[in-house]
Amino acid sequence: MHHRLFEHQKGLKDLASHAAAVGLDVPTFDKCLSSGAYAPLVRGDISEGRAAGIRGTPTFFVGVPDSNGKTARAVRVITGAHPFESFRDAIEAVLKDINE
């Protein structure tokens, strides 16, 4: 479904037709969607992204582990579609910084 929606971004108003196209059980899909059961999770994810400074997709964070070893601290942010070299350069810069 993710791929289908990404490929048809200009036609997202009729989600049921996309669900049917990928073989989902449309009545079950519609019931789930209209129930709003997952809306709080989606809103929470959006809030968390905004708090992290995300304003668009894709956004990538290159980071280093915090002292507790359980979380990471973002050191570089890459926003938008970029070639492999952009990621390589960002990772190498972060590694250079932490090894100095």
N, CA, C and O atoms as CSV, one atom per row, in Angstrom:
chain,resi,resn,atom,element,x,y,z
A,1,MET,N,N,0.830,-1.185,0.000
A,1,MET,CA,C,0.000,0.000,0.000
A,1,MET,C,C,0.875,1.248,0.000
A,1,MET,O,O,0.577,2.218,-0.697
A,2,HIS,N,N,1.953,1.226,0.779
A,2,HIS,CA,C,2.867,2.363,0.830
A,2,HIS,C,C,3.354,2.718,-0.562
A,2,HIS,O,O,3.322,3.883,-0.959
A,3,HIS,N,N,3.804,1.720,-1.302
A,3,HIS,CA,C,4.313,1.975,-2.660
A,3,HIS,C,C,3.217,2.524,-3.564
A,3,HIS,O,O,3.453,3.442,-4.350
A,4,ARG,N,N,2.046,1.971,-3.450
A,4,ARG,CA,C,0.916,2.421,-4.272
A,4,ARG,C,C,0.597,3.896,-3.980
A,4,ARG,O,O,0.432,4.686,-4.909
A,5,LEU,N,N,0.513,4.260,-2.725
A,5,LEU,CA,C,0.193,5.638,-2.367
A,5,LEU,C,C,1.304,6.586,-2.801
A,5,LEU,O,O,1.037,7.698,-3.257
A,6,PHE,N,N,2.535,6.149,-2.661
A,6,PHE,CA,C,3.663,6.985,-3.077
A,6,PHE,C,C,3.629,7.221,-4.584
A,6,PHE,O,O,3.910,8.323,-5.054
A,7,GLU,N,N,3.284,6.182,-5.333
A,7,GLU,CA,C,3.234,6.286,-6.800
A,7,GLU,C,C,2.046,7.105,-7.288
A,7,GLU,O,O,2.073,7.608,-8.412
A,8,HIS,N,N,1.009,7.251,-6.478
A,8,HIS,CA,C,-0.212,7.952,-6.887
A,8,HIS,C,C,-0.531,9.105,-5.934
A,8,HIS,O,O,-1.662,9.230,-5.464
A,9,GLN,N,N,0.441,9.927,-5.657
A,9,GLN,CA,C,0.284,10.993,-4.670
A,9,GLN,C,C,-0.789,12.011,-5.037
A,9,GLN,O,O,-1.358,12.649,-4.151
A,10,LYS,N,N,-1.071,12.170,-6.300
A,10,LYS,CA,C,-2.083,13.154,-6.699
A,10,LYS,C,C,-3.506,12.612,-6.572
A,10,LYS,O,O,-4.466,13.363,-6.739
A,11,GLY,N,N,-3.652,11.332,-6.280
A,11,GLY,CA,C,-4.976,10.741,-6.169
A,11,GLY,C,C,-5.212,10.062,-4.845
A,11,GLY,O,O,-5.619,8.901,-4.808
A,12,LEU,N,N,-4.964,10.762,-3.760
A,12,LEU,CA,C,-5.076,10.146,-2.433
A,12,LEU,C,C,-6.444,10.304,-1.791
A,12,LEU,O,O,-6.658,9.814,-0.682
A,13,LYS,N,N,-7.375,10.974,-2.458
A,13,LYS,CA,C,-8.697,11.195,-1.856
A,13,LYS,C,C,-9.510,9.914,-1.733
A,13,LYS,O,O,-10.293,9.769,-0.795
A,14,ASP,N,N,-9.337,8.988,-2.661
A,14,ASP,CA,C,-10.108,7.742,-2.646
A,14,ASP,C,C,-9.208,6.589,-2.224
A,14,ASP,O,O,-8.745,5.809,-3.056
A,15,LEU,N,N,-8.971,6.494,-0.935
A,15,LEU,CA,C,-8.076,5.454,-0.424
A,15,LEU,C,C,-8.626,4.055,-0.654
A,15,LEU,O,O,-7.855,3.109,-0.821
A,16,ALA,N,N,-9.956,3.907,-0.666
A,16,ALA,CA,C,-10.553,2.587,-0.865
A,16,ALA,C,C,-10.169,2.004,-2.218
A,16,ALA,O,O,-9.952,0.797,-2.324
A,17,SER,N,N,-10.080,2.836,-3.256
A,17,SER,CA,C,-9.698,2.311,-4.568
A,17,SER,C,C,-8.258,1.825,-4.561
A,17,SER,O,O,-7.927,0.848,-5.234
A,18,HIS,N,N,-7.407,2.495,-3.811
A,18,HIS,CA,C,-6.017,2.046,-3.683
A,18,HIS,C,C,-5.954,0.746,-2.884
A,18,HIS,O,O,-5.177,-0.153,-3.205
A,19,ALA,N,N,-6.778,0.657,-1.847
A,19,ALA,CA,C,-6.825,-0.571,-1.046
A,19,ALA,C,C,-7.256,-1.752,-1.920
A,19,ALA,O,O,-6.685,-2.839,-1.831
A,20,ALA,N,N,-8.258,-1.530,-2.757
A,20,ALA,CA,C,-8.727,-2.591,-3.654
A,20,ALA,C,C,-7.640,-2.979,-4.649
A,20,ALA,O,O,-7.456,-4.159,-4.949
A,21,ALA,N,N,-6.921,-1.980,-5.160
A,21,ALA,CA,C,-5.885,-2.240,-6.164
A,21,ALA,C,C,-4.752,-3.108,-5.627
A,21,ALA,O,O,-4.117,-3.837,-6.390
A,22,VAL,N,N,-4.494,-3.039,-4.330
A,22,VAL,CA,C,-3.422,-3.856,-3.759
A,22,VAL,C,C,-3.948,-5.123,-3.097
A,22,VAL,O,O,-3.194,-5.863,-2.465
A,23,GLY,N,N,-5.250,-5.368,-3.246
A,23,GLY,CA,C,-5.819,-6.626,-2.773
A,23,GLY,C,C,-6.280,-6.641,-1.334
A,23,GLY,O,O,-6.470,-7.718,-0.769
A,24,LEU,N,N,-6.466,-5.487,-0.720
A,24,LEU,CA,C,-6.961,-5.469,0.657
A,24,LEU,C,C,-8.460,-5.740,0.693
A,24,LEU,O,O,-9.159,-5.549,-0.301
A,25,ASP,N,N,-8.935,-6.179,1.828
A,25,ASP,CA,C,-10.366,-6.344,2.067
A,25,ASP,C,C,-10.926,-4.944,2.300
A,25,ASP,O,O,-10.771,-4.385,3.386
A,26,VAL,N,N,-11.576,-4.377,1.289
A,26,VAL,CA,C,-11.996,-2.971,1.327
A,26,VAL,C,C,-12.967,-2.667,2.473
A,26,VAL,O,O,-12.785,-1.653,3.146
A,27,PRO,N,N,-13.989,-3.495,2.728
A,27,PRO,CA,C,-14.863,-3.178,3.867
A,27,PRO,C,C,-14.112,-3.120,5.205
A,27,PRO,O,O,-14.375,-2.249,6.034
A,28,THR,N,N,-13.189,-4.042,5.403
A,28,THR,CA,C,-12.399,-4.038,6.637
A,28,THR,C,C,-11.504,-2.807,6.685
A,28,THR,O,O,-11.360,-2.179,7.734
A,29,PHE,N,N,-10.906,-2.465,5.554
A,29,PHE,CA,C,-10.059,-1.281,5.463
A,29,PHE,C,C,-10.870,-0.027,5.799
A,29,PHE,O,O,-10.441,0.800,6.604
A,30,ASP,N,N,-12.047,0.108,5.173
A,30,ASP,CA,C,-12.899,1.277,5.422
A,30,ASP,C,C,-13.314,1.374,6.889
A,30,ASP,O,O,-13.329,2.459,7.469
A,31,LYS,N,N,-13.650,0.233,7.479
A,31,LYS,CA,C,-14.063,0.223,8.885
A,31,LYS,C,C,-12.910,0.679,9.775
A,31,LYS,O,O,-13.106,1.471,10.697
A,32,CYS,N,N,-11.729,0.185,9.501
A,32,CYS,CA,C,-10.546,0.568,10.282
A,32,CYS,C,C,-10.268,2.058,10.116
A,32,CYS,O,O,-10.028,2.762,11.097
A,33,LEU,N,N,-10.300,2.534,8.885
A,33,LEU,CA,C,-10.004,3.935,8.607
A,33,LEU,C,C,-11.033,4.867,9.265
A,33,LEU,O,O,-10.670,5.866,9.885
A,34,SER,N,N,-12.300,4.531,9.123
A,34,SER,CA,C,-13.347,5.408,9.668
A,34,SER,C,C,-13.435,5.351,11.191
A,34,SER,O,O,-13.988,6.261,11.808
A,35,SER,N,N,-12.902,4.306,11.800
A,35,SER,CA,C,-12.950,4.200,13.258
A,35,SER,C,C,-12.048,5.225,13.937
A,35,SER,O,O,-12.293,5.617,15.078
A,36,GLY,N,N,-11.020,5.649,13.242
A,36,GLY,CA,C,-10.080,6.599,13.838
A,36,GLY,C,C,-9.200,5.995,14.911
A,36,GLY,O,O,-8.533,6.722,15.648
A,37,ALA,N,N,-9.188,4.676,15.010
A,37,ALA,CA,C,-8.454,4.000,16.080
A,37,ALA,C,C,-6.969,4.345,16.095
A,37,ALA,O,O,-6.358,4.402,17.162
A,38,TYR,N,N,-6.388,4.574,14.930
A,38,TYR,CA,C,-4.954,4.823,14.861
A,38,TYR,C,C,-4.612,6.306,14.725
A,38,TYR,O,O,-3.437,6.668,14.670
A,39,ALA,N,N,-5.624,7.159,14.670
A,39,ALA,CA,C,-5.387,8.598,14.524
A,39,ALA,C,C,-4.490,9.163,15.631
A,39,ALA,O,O,-3.604,9.964,15.331
A,40,PRO,N,N,-4.687,8.775,16.907
A,40,PRO,CA,C,-3.800,9.310,17.947
A,40,PRO,C,C,-2.331,8.914,17.726
A,40,PRO,O,O,-1.425,9.699,18.003
A,41,LEU,N,N,-2.108,7.706,17.232
A,41,LEU,CA,C,-0.728,7.282,16.962
A,41,LEU,C,C,-0.117,8.109,15.836
A,41,LEU,O,O,1.043,8.515,15.915
A,42,VAL,N,N,-0.897,8.356,14.793
A,42,VAL,CA,C,-0.415,9.150,13.669
A,42,VAL,C,C,-0.125,10.579,14.127
A,42,VAL,O,O,0.926,11.134,13.808
A,43,ARG,N,N,-1.054,11.170,14.872
A,43,ARG,CA,C,-0.832,12.529,15.382
A,43,ARG,C,C,0.402,12.585,16.284
A,43,ARG,O,O,1.156,13.557,16.253
A,44,GLY,N,N,0.599,11.550,17.078
A,44,GLY,CA,C,1.785,11.485,17.939
A,44,GLY,C,C,3.067,11.429,17.128
A,44,GLY,O,O,4.046,12.098,17.457
A,45,ASP,N,N,3.063,10.632,16.066
A,45,ASP,CA,C,4.241,10.552,15.197
A,45,ASP,C,C,4.528,11.896,14.534
A,45,ASP,O,O,5.682,12.312,14.432
A,46,ILE,N,N,3.476,12.567,14.085
A,46,ILE,CA,C,3.637,13.883,13.453
A,46,ILE,C,C,4.215,14.869,14.463
A,46,ILE,O,O,5.121,15.635,14.135
A,47,SER,N,N,3.699,14.852,15.678
A,47,SER,CA,C,4.184,15.742,16.738
A,47,SER,C,C,5.651,15.485,17.050
A,47,SER,O,O,6.446,16.416,17.187
A,48,GLU,N,N,5.989,14.227,17.157
A,48,GLU,CA,C,7.373,13.852,17.458
A,48,GLU,C,C,8.304,14.310,16.340
A,48,GLU,O,O,9.396,14.812,16.602
A,49,GLY,N,N,7.871,14.136,15.098
A,49,GLY,CA,C,8.680,14.584,13.966
A,49,GLY,C,C,8.878,16.086,13.971
A,49,GLY,O,O,9.989,16.572,13.757
A,50,ARG,N,N,7.808,16.821,14.215
A,50,ARG,CA,C,7.918,18.289,14.272
A,50,ARG,C,C,8.862,18.725,15.388
A,50,ARG,O,O,9.673,19.633,15.204
A,51,ALA,N,N,8.754,18.075,16.545
A,51,ALA,CA,C,9.624,18.408,17.677
A,51,ALA,C,C,11.094,18.144,17.342
A,51,ALA,O,O,11.987,18.809,17.867
A,52,ALA,N,N,11.332,17.173,16.469
A,52,ALA,CA,C,12.699,16.846,16.062
A,52,ALA,C,C,13.187,17.738,14.930
A,52,ALA,O,O,14.331,17.623,14.492
A,53,GLY,N,N,12.322,18.624,14.459
A,53,GLY,CA,C,12.723,19.547,13.405
A,53,GLY,C,C,12.420,19.082,11.998
A,53,GLY,O,O,12.867,19.698,11.030
A,54,ILE,N,N,11.669,18.005,11.874
A,54,ILE,CA,C,11.339,17.499,10.544
A,54,ILE,C,C,10.243,18.363,9.951
A,54,ILE,O,O,9.196,18.574,10.564
A,55,ARG,N,N,10.499,18.863,8.739
A,55,ARG,CA,C,9.526,19.696,8.049
A,55,ARG,C,C,9.122,19.100,6.708
A,55,ARG,O,O,8.250,19.640,6.027
A,56,GLY,N,N,9.737,18.011,6.330
A,56,GLY,CA,C,9.413,17.366,5.064
A,56,GLY,C,C,10.024,15.990,4.995
A,56,GLY,O,O,10.783,15.580,5.874
A,57,THR,N,N,9.687,15.292,3.950
A,57,THR,CA,C,10.230,13.951,3.760
A,57,THR,C,C,10.947,13.879,2.423
A,57,THR,O,O,10.566,14.568,1.476
A,58,PRO,N,N,11.957,13.070,2.339
A,58,PRO,CA,C,12.552,12.321,3.455
A,58,PRO,C,C,13.488,13.211,4.278
A,58,PRO,O,O,14.044,14.184,3.769
A,59,THR,N,N,13.647,12.870,5.528
A,59,THR,CA,C,14.612,13.510,6.416
A,59,THR,C,C,15.407,12.408,7.098
A,59,THR,O,O,14.844,11.444,7.618
A,60,PHE,N,N,16.717,12.567,7.085
A,60,PHE,CA,C,17.610,11.569,7.678
A,60,PHE,C,C,18.478,12.243,8.731
A,60,PHE,O,O,18.929,13.373,8.547
A,61,PHE,N,N,18.705,11.545,9.827
A,61,PHE,CA,C,19.573,12.034,10.878
A,61,PHE,C,C,20.811,11.146,10.922
A,61,PHE,O,O,20.712,9.919,10.918
A,62,VAL,N,N,21.962,11.777,10.964
A,62,VAL,CA,C,23.216,11.057,11.175
A,62,VAL,C,C,23.630,11.432,12.579
A,62,VAL,O,O,23.778,12.613,12.893
A,63,GLY,N,N,23.817,10.439,13.424
A,63,GLY,CA,C,24.072,10.746,14.821
A,63,GLY,C,C,25.099,9.870,15.459
A,63,GLY,O,O,25.687,8.983,14.840
A,64,VAL,N,N,25.296,10.151,16.725
A,64,VAL,CA,C,26.231,9.394,17.547
A,64,VAL,C,C,25.492,8.948,18.809
A,64,VAL,O,O,24.544,9.605,19.240
A,65,PRO,N,N,25.917,7.849,19.393
A,65,PRO,CA,C,25.253,7.384,20.617
A,65,PRO,C,C,25.458,8.378,21.756
A,65,PRO,O,O,26.534,8.955,21.905
A,66,ASP,N,N,24.413,8.568,22.555
A,66,ASP,CA,C,24.560,9.363,23.778
A,66,ASP,C,C,25.344,8.544,24.792
A,66,ASP,O,O,25.601,7.358,24.589
A,67,SER,N,N,25.714,9.190,25.872
A,67,SER,CA,C,26.532,8.518,26.883
A,67,SER,C,C,25.834,7.310,27.494
A,67,SER,O,O,26.497,6.391,27.977
A,68,ASN,N,N,24.492,7.301,27.477
A,68,ASN,CA,C,23.783,6.155,28.051
A,68,ASN,C,C,23.789,4.946,27.117
A,68,ASN,O,O,23.437,3.840,27.527
A,69,GLY,N,N,24.188,5.157,25.864
A,69,GLY,CA,C,24.272,4.059,24.909
A,69,GLY,C,C,22.931,3.565,24.393
A,69,GLY,O,O,22.890,2.643,23.578
A,70,LYS,N,N,21.841,4.152,24.844
A,70,LYS,CA,C,20.514,3.684,24.436
A,70,LYS,C,C,19.838,4.622,23.443
A,70,LYS,O,O,18.890,4.230,22.763
A,71,THR,N,N,20.319,5.846,23.360
A,71,THR,CA,C,19.741,6.814,22.435
A,71,THR,C,C,20.858,7.422,21.606
A,71,THR,O,O,22.041,7.210,21.872
A,72,ALA,N,N,20.463,8.174,20.610
A,72,ALA,CA,C,21.453,8.824,19.757
A,72,ALA,C,C,21.195,10.314,19.713
A,72,ALA,O,O,20.067,10.772,19.897
A,73,ARG,N,N,22.239,11.051,19.470
A,73,ARG,CA,C,22.154,12.496,19.317
A,73,ARG,C,C,22.420,12.816,17.854
A,73,ARG,O,O,23.457,12.444,17.306
A,74,ALA,N,N,21.480,13.506,17.228
A,74,ALA,CA,C,21.628,13.873,15.827
A,74,ALA,C,C,22.732,14.913,15.695
A,74,ALA,O,O,22.748,15.909,16.418
A,75,VAL,N,N,23.640,14.680,14.783
A,75,VAL,CA,C,24.743,15.590,14.544
A,75,VAL,C,C,24.577,16.283,13.192
A,75,VAL,O,O,24.924,17.453,13.034
A,76,ARG,N,N,24.053,15.559,12.245
A,76,ARG,CA,C,23.794,16.101,10.907
A,76,ARG,C,C,22.392,15.710,10.485
A,76,ARG,O,O,21.888,14.649,10.854
A,77,VAL,N,N,21.773,16.577,9.711
A,77,VAL,CA,C,20.442,16.312,9.177
A,77,VAL,C,C,20.520,16.445,7.666
A,77,VAL,O,O,21.060,17.417,7.139
A,78,ILE,N,N,19.976,15.459,6.984
A,78,ILE,CA,C,19.919,15.479,5.525
A,78,ILE,C,C,18.444,15.488,5.144
A,78,ILE,O,O,17.712,14.538,5.423
A,79,THR,N,N,18.023,16.560,4.511
A,79,THR,CA,C,16.621,16.698,4.126
A,79,THR,C,C,16.505,16.627,2.618
A,79,THR,O,O,17.232,17.304,1.891
A,80,GLY,N,N,15.588,15.807,2.162
A,80,GLY,CA,C,15.366,15.665,0.723
A,80,GLY,C,C,16.099,14.472,0.155
A,80,GLY,O,O,16.849,13.785,0.848
A,81,ALA,N,N,15.864,14.245,-1.114
A,81,ALA,CA,C,16.504,13.125,-1.812
A,81,ALA,C,C,17.912,13.539,-2.218
A,81,ALA,O,O,18.107,14.569,-2.865
A,82,HIS,N,N,18.877,12.738,-1.837
A,82,HIS,CA,C,20.280,13.028,-2.142
A,82,HIS,C,C,20.960,11.766,-2.638
A,82,HIS,O,O,20.512,10.659,-2.340
A,83,PRO,N,N,22.033,11.921,-3.390
A,83,PRO,CA,C,22.783,10.747,-3.845
A,83,PRO,C,C,23.556,10.112,-2.689
A,83,PRO,O,O,23.738,10.713,-1.630
A,84,PHE,N,N,23.991,8.920,-2.920
A,84,PHE,CA,C,24.760,8.160,-1.928
A,84,PHE,C,C,25.913,8.973,-1.361
A,84,PHE,O,O,26.187,8.918,-0.163
A,85,GLU,N,N,26.585,9.726,-2.218
A,85,GLU,CA,C,27.767,10.479,-1.792
A,85,GLU,C,C,27.452,11.469,-0.673
A,85,GLU,O,O,28.299,11.709,0.188
A,86,SER,N,N,26.275,12.034,-0.668
A,86,SER,CA,C,25.889,12.968,0.400
A,86,SER,C,C,25.832,12.262,1.748
A,86,SER,O,O,26.258,12.809,2.765
A,87,PHE,N,N,25.305,11.050,1.745
A,87,PHE,CA,C,25.236,10.273,2.982
A,87,PHE,C,C,26.636,9.848,3.425
A,87,PHE,O,O,26.992,9.946,4.599
A,88,ARG,N,N,27.416,9.373,2.457
A,88,ARG,CA,C,28.786,8.950,2.771
A,88,ARG,C,C,29.566,10.106,3.376
A,88,ARG,O,O,30.243,9.939,4.390
A,89,ASP,N,N,29.473,11.290,2.752
A,89,ASP,CA,C,30.215,12.448,3.238
A,89,ASP,C,C,29.765,12.852,4.641
A,89,ASP,O,O,30.598,13.193,5.481
A,90,ALA,N,N,28.470,12.817,4.900
A,90,ALA,CA,C,27.953,13.174,6.226
A,90,ALA,C,C,28.426,12.183,7.280
A,90,ALA,O,O,28.832,12.580,8.372
A,91,ILE,N,N,28.374,10.905,6.956
A,91,ILE,CA,C,28.810,9.869,7.904
A,91,ILE,C,C,30.306,9.989,8.161
A,91,ILE,O,O,30.753,9.899,9.304
A,92,GLU,N,N,31.072,10.191,7.109
A,92,GLU,CA,C,32.524,10.327,7.285
A,92,GLU,C,C,32.873,11.556,8.111
A,92,GLU,O,O,33.803,11.509,8.917
A,93,ALA,N,N,32.147,12.656,7.929
A,93,ALA,CA,C,32.398,13.872,8.713
A,93,ALA,C,C,32.097,13.635,10.192
A,93,ALA,O,O,32.847,14.076,11.062
A,94,VAL,N,N,31.004,12.942,10.467
A,94,VAL,CA,C,30.657,12.646,11.861
A,94,VAL,C,C,31.709,11.732,12.477
A,94,VAL,O,O,32.140,11.961,13.607
A,95,LEU,N,N,32.123,10.707,11.754
A,95,LEU,CA,C,33.153,9.797,12.271
A,95,LEU,C,C,34.456,10.535,12.525
A,95,LEU,O,O,35.130,10.277,13.523
A,96,LYS,N,N,34.815,11.441,11.643
A,96,LYS,CA,C,36.032,12.224,11.816
A,96,LYS,C,C,35.931,13.082,13.090
A,96,LYS,O,O,36.880,13.167,13.869
A,97,ASP,N,N,34.770,13.712,13.284
A,97,ASP,CA,C,34.569,14.561,14.461
A,97,ASP,C,C,34.661,13.777,15.767
A,97,ASP,O,O,35.252,14.257,16.735
A,98,ILE,N,N,34.085,12.584,15.805
A,98,ILE,CA,C,34.100,11.838,17.065
A,98,ILE,C,C,35.441,11.148,17.316
A,98,ILE,O,O,35.740,10.768,18.449
A,99,ASN,N,N,36.239,10.985,16.277
A,99,ASN,CA,C,37.545,10.343,16.445
A,99,ASN,C,C,38.659,11.338,16.697
A,99,ASN,O,O,39.805,10.937,16.901
A,100,GLU,N,N,38.350,12.623,16.688
A,100,GLU,CA,C,39.403,13.626,16.931
A,100,GLU,C,C,39.535,13.933,18.388
A,100,GLU,O,O,40.369,14.752,18.772
